[in-house]
């Protein structure tokens, strides 16, 4: 999912259990986010990356 949290947008995996939502990052350097409130912007279905370092 794509998550809007205050001022940033991030991509996480969404897990729901009871009234708790856990947003799990793919990157192990980041901690999961546990919340009861979230605004879900949409579902990530693909990622586009530039292989030339972002230069056009």
N, C-alpha and C positions, 0 to 999 in steps of 0.2 A: 504494500500500500504506500501511498504518498501521504505524509503527515505534515500538517501545518501546526507548528507549536510556537506560539507567540510571533516571532519574526522570521523563522526559518522553515524551510521545507526539507524533509528527509524521507528516505525510503527505508522501510522496515517490513518485517514479516509480522502479521497480526495473529495473535492467539487470544481467544476468549474463554474464560472459565468463570462460572457464576456471574458476579457483577464486576469482575476484574478484567481489564484489557492489558495484555503485555505486547509491547512492540519490540521485536527482537532484531537487532542489526545483523547484517551479514558479516560485517567487519568485527572480528573478536576483540579489537582494541577499544570498542565502545560497549557501554553497559546497556542492558535492556531498560526500557521505560515502562513502568507500571502506572496505570491510571484508571480512573472510572469514567473520565471524560475525554473525548477526542473528536476532532473534526476530520473526517476522512475525505480527502479531495478526489481520490480515484484509485484505481488498481493499475499497477505498473505491469505492462504486458511486453515491454522490450526496452532495451537501452541502446542508444546510439553513441559511438565513441569515434573520435578522430584519431587516426594513427600517425598523423603528421605533426603532432604536438599542438594542434589547434590552429595552425596556420592555414590560411586559404590559398 
